[in-house]
Amino acid sequence: MASVTLVESAKLSQDMLISGVIESIVTVDRFFEVLPFLEIEGNALAYNRENALGDVQNLAVGGTITAKNPATYTKVTTSLTTIIGDAEVNNLIQNTRSNFTDQKAAQIMSKAKNIGLTYRDQYINGTGASDTVEGLVSLTSGLAAQTVTPSANGDALDFTQLDALVDLVKDKNGIVDYFQANSRTIRDFFKLLRSQGGATIQETVTLPSGATVPAYRSVPMFRNDNIPIDQTQGLASNATTVFAGTLDDGSNQVGITGLTAVGEAGIRVSEIGEHQSRDESITRIKFYCGFALFSELGIAVAPGIIPIP
């Protein structure tokens, strides 16, 4: 099944409240505008990650074919989790104090925004334990071949590191869809540009909403302040990581994708009804979600990035 973004799922929704909730999540993090979400049956997605291609050879006339080794794969399973909360509003307050701000709508939007913030954090820092989403930090741990190796005590950001990240992303034949970095790193990126003797911050990418984000080599650079800036690299305790990679194109074979439940895509709002023993109405806001890295060749990381002096 082809992937859908949160922006597109908002367009397809017939419920104005649900649509508004989804759109409010997208404004929290511009990366949500481009991150695809795959709707899956059941509560987990199993896929095969390619390890090695089947071998081939050059063959002379009359030669013997020895290239018989098959391609090998690793089966990976990614589970959905639930991020959920109830908005309970006293009916007297709702009916007498909603002349300027709808009390119920405000509580729903607040819960929805927090769901977005929680997912935004977990697709970076989640470990998969305690029903959390497994995020990029965990998924890239130990991927030495996809890592730009830092110096013993870290390195200040430079263009060489960004070029190396681009080179390590291979699953779309050299196409790179994103950088992700903490705002501190993006400020250092701007500092690098200003130091180039007349260079200005002119290269940007326009997103589907019309918003723009900075870019390097035409690759958009998305801000996510959940990327830690207190990682340890040797004697440095203020290091961070820059990510680069690809987005799934609907083939379920490349890059990263968000996961959600089929028929329940994105943030959902359900009216539970009246509280059993209190004069309150209950509305449930939930997100059935996960995160998958289909190809390890579709991600690259540069850890040990310390601030430019």
KOLDREN-808442 format. One record per atom (N, C-alpha, C): y, z, x; residue in one letter. Coordinates in steps of 0.1 Angstrom, whole numbers, plus 5000, padded with zeros to 4 digits. Each point is the difference from the previous one (the first is absolute). Example, Ala and Ser with C-alpha at 12.3 -4.5 7.8 and 13.67 -1.06 7.14 Angstrom:
2
494350785132A
501250004991A
501250005009A
501149934996S
501150005009S
501150084992S
//
This chain:
309
498850005008M
501250004992M
501250005009M
501049924996A
501249995008A
500850134999A
500850025011S
500850125000S
501349994992S
500550124996V
501350004993V
500950115007V
501349975001T
500950105005T
500450094989T
500650125003L
500650094990L
501149934993L
500849915006V
501049934994V
499549914989V
498949935003E
499449914990E
499450074989E
499350125003S
499450074989S
501150064990S
501250035006A
501150044991A
500449894990A
500049875005K
500449894992K
499049984989K
498750025003L
499049984990L
499850114989L
500650115003S
499950114991S
500849984987S
499450034989Q
500849994987Q
500750134996Q
499650115007D
500650134997D
501250015009D
501350014994M
501250015008M
500050135009M
499450114995L
499950125008L
499149985012L
498849944998I
499249985011I
500649915010I
500649894995S
500749905009S
501150075008S
500850094993G
501050065007G
499550105011G
498950074997V
499450095009V
499649925013V
499349894998I
499549925012I
501249955008I
501149954993E
501149955007E
500750125008E
500050124995S
500650115007S
499250035013S
498749985000I
499250025012I
500349905010I
500249874996V
500349905010V
501350025007V
501050064994T
501350035006T
499850115011T
499050084999V
499850115010V
499749945014V
499249895000D
499549955013D
500049854998D
500849925008R
500049864998R
498749935004R
499250075008F
498749955003F
499149984988F
500250084989F
499349984988F
500349874993F
501149935004E
500349874994E
499049905005E
499450025012V
499249895005V
498550055002V
499850134999L
498650055002L
499249964988L
498949925002P
499249964988P
499150124996P
499750004987F
499150104994F
498849924994F
498850045004L
498849934995L
499450094989L
499849944989E
499350084989E
498549995002E
499450125000I
498550005002I
499350074989I
498849964997E
499150064991E
499450125006E
499750114992G
499450125006G
501150085008G
499450105007N
501050085008N
499949985015N
499449895004A
500049975015A
499849855002A
500549965011L
499949865004L
499249995013L
498949925000A
499249985012A
500249865005A
500349995013Y
500249875006Y
499449995014Y
499849885005N
499549985014N
501149975009N
500150075011R
501049985010R
499349925012R
500549895004E
499449925010E
500050065013E
498950015007N
499950055014N
500049895010N
499149904999A
499949895009A
499649884993A
500549885005L
499649874994L
498649965005L
499349924992G
498849955005G
500349915012G
499050005010D
500349935012D
499849854999D
500649925008V
499849855001V
499949965014V
499749875003Q
499949965013Q
500349855001Q
500249955012N
500049865002N
498649955004N
499649894995L
498649955001L
500049865006L
499349995010A
499749865006A
498949934992A
499949875002V
499049934993V
498650055005V
499250034990G
498650055004G
500050155003G
501250075000G
500050145003G
499450094990G
499850125003T
499550104991T
501150094994T
499950024987I
501050084994I
499650155001I
500950075007T
499850145002T
501050094992T
501049944994A
501050074993A
499550044986A
499350104999K
499450044988K
500450144995K
500950065007N
500550144995N
500849994988N
499850084990P
500849994988P
501350085001P
500949984991A
501150084998A
499650144996A
500850105005T
499650144996T
501250064993T
499750094991Y
501050074992Y
499850154999Y
501150074996T
499950144997T
500450024986T
499150074992K
500450024986K
500950124999K
501149994993V
501050104999V
500250034985V
500150124996T
500250044986T
501350085000T
500949964991T
501350074997T
500050054986T
500350134998S
499950054986S
501550024995S
500049994986L
501350034993L
500150154999L
501350044999T
500350144997T
501050004989T
500450124995T
500950014989T
501250095005T
501249944998I
501250085002I
500650024986I
500150134995I
500250024986I
501050124998I
500650004989G
500850124996G
500449994985G
500250114994D
500350014985D
501550044999D
500749934991A
501450034997A
499950084986A
500350125000E
500050084988E
501550044996E
500449964988V
501450024996V
500050074987V
500850114999N
500150074988N
500749924989N
499449994988N
500549924990N
501450034995N
500450135001L
501450044996L
501049945010L
499650015013I
500949945010I
500149854999I
498849944998Q
500049854998Q
500949964989Q
500050074989N
500649954988N
501550044999N
500450105008T
501450054999T
500849975012T
499449975011R
500749985013R
499749875007R
499849904992S
499749865005S
501149904996S
501250064997N
501049914995N
500649915012N
500050065012F
500549925011F
498849955009F
499050095003T
498949975008T
498750034992T
499249914998D
498750024993D
499250105009D
499850124995Q
499350105008Q
498649965004Q
499349944991K
498649965002K
499949895010K
500949904998A
500049885010A
500450055014A
500950095001A
500450055013A
498850075007A
499250074993Q
498950075006Q
498949905004Q
499849904992I
499049905003I
500449925012I
501349965001M
500549925011M
499950095013M
500250134999S
499950085012S
498650015005S
499050024991K
498650005004K
499649875006K
500549894994A
499649875005A
500549985014A
501350045002K
500649985013K
499250085011K
499550124996N
499350095009N
498649945003N
499449934990I
498849935003I
500249895010I
501149934999G
500349895010G
500250065013G
500850115001L
500250075013L
498750055006L
499150054992T
498750055005T
499249895005T
499949894993Y
499249885005Y
500649955012Y
501449995000R
500749955012R
499650085013R
499950134998D
499650095011D
498649985004D
499149994990Q
498650005003Q
499549865005Q
500649894997Y
499649885006Y
500449995014Y
500850095005I
500250025014I
499250115006I
500150124994N
499450125006N
498750064994N
499649944989G
498850054993G
498849995009G
499150104999T
498850005008T
498749964992T
500249994987G
498849974991G
499350134996G
500450115007A
499450134996A
500750064988A
499350094993S
500650074988S
500649904990S
499349894998D
500449904990D
501349935003D
500450005013T
501249935003T
499749855004T
501049925000V
499849865004V
499950005015V
499149925006E
499949985014E
501149905005E
500950045008G
501149925004G
499949945013G
501149935004L
500149925013L
499750085012L
500550135001V
499850085012V
498550025002V
499350044990S
498650025001S
499249875002S
500449904993L
499249875000L
500149945014L
501150025007T
500249945013T
499650095012T
499750124997S
499650095011S
498749955007S
500149985013G
498949965008G
499949855001G
500949924994L
500049855001L
500749965013L
499350025011A
500649985013A
500549855002A
499149914995A
500349865002A
501349964992A
500450084990Q
501149964992Q
501250095003Q
500050075011T
501050105004T
500849955012T
501350014999V
500949985012V
500050135007V
499450005012T
499850135007T
501350055006T
500450124996P
501250055006P
499950065014P
501150035006S
500050075013S
499650144997S
499850075011A
499550144999A
500850094991A
501349995002N
501050084992N
500849934990N
499549884996G
500649934989G
501049895006G
500449924991D
501049895004D
501049994989D
501349975004A
501049974991A
499749864994A
500449974988L
499849874993L
500649895008L
499349895002D
500649885005D
499349884994D
500649885003F
499549884993F
498649975005F
499750045012T
498649975006T
499050064991T
500250124995Q
499050074992Q
499949934987Q
501149954994L
499949934987L
499349875002L
500249935011D
499349885003D
498550025001D
499750115007A
498550035002A
499450034987A
500750074991L
499450034986L
499849874993L
500949905000V
499849874994V
498849935005V
499850015014D
498949935006D
498650064996D
500050134997L
498750064997L
499549984986L
500949954991V
499749974986V
499449864999V
498749994997K
499449875001K
499349954988K
499950084989D
499149954989D
500649894992D
501249975001K
500649894993K
500549895010K
499349995010N
500349905011N
501550025005N
500350125002G
501350025006G
501250034991G
499749994987I
501050044990I
500150154999I
501250065001V
500150144998V
501050034988V
499650084991D
500750024987D
501050125001D
499850095009Y
500950124999Y
500050085013Y
501150075003F
500050115009F
500350124990F
499550125004Q
500450124993Q
500450115011Q
501150064998A
500550105010A
500850104993A
500150125006N
501050104996N
501449965001N
500950054993S
501449965000S
500650025014S
499550115007R
500550025014R
499749885009R
498849944998T
499649895008T
500849884996T
500349984987I
500849894996I
501450015006I
500550125000R
501450025007R
499949965014R
498950035007D
499949965014D
499849855001D
499449934990F
499949865000F
501449944999F
500850054991F
501449954999F
500850035014F
499750115006K
500650035013K
499649895010K
498849965000L
499549905009L
500849874998L
500149964987L
500749884997L
501550005005L
500650124997R
501550015004R
500149995015R
499050045008S
500150005014S
499849865007S
499849904991Q
499749875006Q
501249915003Q
501250075000G
501249925004G
500449914989G
500550054989G
500549914990G
499049984988G
498750045002A
499049984990A
500450094988A
499849954988T
500350074987T
498750014992T
500050094991I
498850024991I
500149904989I
499649885003Q
500149894990Q
498749964994Q
498950025007E
498749954995E
499550104990E
499949954988T
499550094989T
499049914991T
499250074992V
499149944991V
500350044986V
500149914991T
500350034986T
498750024992T
500050124993L
498850034992L
500149944986L
498950014993P
500049944986P
501150064991P
500450125002S
501150064992S
501449955004S
500149935011G
501349965005G
500550105011G
499450115002A
500350095011A
499749945013A
500750045010T
499749965014T
499650115009T
499149975010V
499650105010V
500149935013V
500350085011P
500149935013P
498749945004P
500149915010A
498849935004A
500049975015A
498949995006Y
499949965014Y
499049885001Y
500349895006R
499249885000R
499649964986R
500950024990S
499849964986S
499050094993S
499650115007V
499150104994V
500850124994V
499950024987P
500850114994P
499650145006P
501050085002M
499850145005M
500350104989M
499050064995F
500250104989F
500150145005F
500950074994R
500250145003R
499050094992R
499450095007N
499250114993N
500150125008N
500850104995D
500250125008D
498950104999D
498949964994N
498850085000N
499249985013N
500349895008I
499549985013I
500550115009I
499150095005P
500550125007P
500849965013P
501050095003I
500849985012I
499850135009I
498950074998D
499750125008D
498649995005D
499549885003Q
498749985006Q
500150035015Q
498950045006T
500050045014T
499549885009T
500749975010Q
499649905010Q
500350065014Q
498950055006G
500250075013G
501050124999G
501150005007L
501050104999L
500949994989L
500049894993A
500949974989A
499450054987A
500850074992S
499650054987S
500849944989S
500849895003N
500849944990N
499749854999N
498749975002A
499549865000A
499849964985A
499949864998T
499749954987T
499249875002T
499749944989T
499149885001T
500749894992T
499849875005V
500549884993V
498749934996V
500049954987F
498849934995F
500549854998F
499049915002A
500249864996A
498749954994A
500149904991G
498849954995G
500149904989G
499049974993T
499949904990T
499750074986T
500349934990L
499750044986L
498949914995L
499150064992D
499049934993D
500549884992D
499449895001D
500549884993D
499149974987D
499350094996G
499149984988G
498649975004G
499749985013S
498749965004S
499150135003S
500650115000N
499450135003N
499349995014N
500749935009Q
499449995014Q
501050035011Q
501350004997V
501050015010V
501050124996V
500550065011G
501150094998G
499750134991G
501150054995I
499950124992I
500349974985I
499650094991T
500349994986T
500050144994T
500850024990G
499850124992G
498949974990G
499450114995L
498949984990L
500450084987L
499649954989T
500350064987T
498849974991T
499950064989A
498949984990A
500349884992A
499049924997V
500149884992V
500450054986V
501049934994G
500550044987G
501050115000G
500150075011E
500950125001E
500949985012E
500449885003A
500849985012A
501350075000A
500350055012G
501350075001G
500150134994G
501250054998I
500350134994I
499849994985I
499250094994R
499750004986R
500650134993R
500549984988V
500550114993V
499350014987V
499450124997S
499250034988S
500650114992S
500149984987E
500550114991E
498850094997E
500050125004I
498950094998I
500150074986I
501350034996G
500250064987G
500650135001G
499950084989E
500650134999E
499150115007E
500650095007H
499350115007H
499350084989H
498950055003Q
499250084991Q
500750124995Q
500650075009S
500650144996S
501550015002S
500649895005R
501550015002R
500649884993R
501350014997D
500749894993D
500549905011D
499149945007E
500349915011E
499249874998E
500649895004S
499249875001S
499649985014S
498949945002I
499449975013I
499949855003I
500549965011T
499849865004T
499450005014T
499049925002R
499350005013R
500349875007R
500450025013I
500349895009I
499050005011I
499449885002K
498949995010K
500049875007K
499350005012F
499949885008F
498650015006F
499149914995Y
498749985007Y
500249915012Y
499850055012C
500549925011C
499150025012C
500149915010G
499350015012G
500749915010G
499449985012F
500649925010F
498949945009F
500049875003A
498949945007A
500649925012A
499350005011L
500349925011L
498749915001L
500249874996F
498949915000F
499649965014F
500949965008S
499749955013S
500850085011S
499350055010E
500650085010E
500849915009E
499849874999L
500949905008L
501349984993L
500150064988G
501349984992G
500950125001G
499850085011I
500950125002I
500250025015I
501250045004A
500350045014A
500950125000A
499850085010V
500850135000V
500650015014V
501250065001A
500650035012A
500450154999A
499150095005P
500350145000P
500950045012P
500450135000G
500750055012G
501449945002G
500649964988I
501449955001I
501050124999I
500750025011I
501050115000I
501449944999I
501050094996P
501449954998P
500649935012P
500849904997I
500849945011I
501150105004I
500150035013P
501050115004P
501449964996P
//
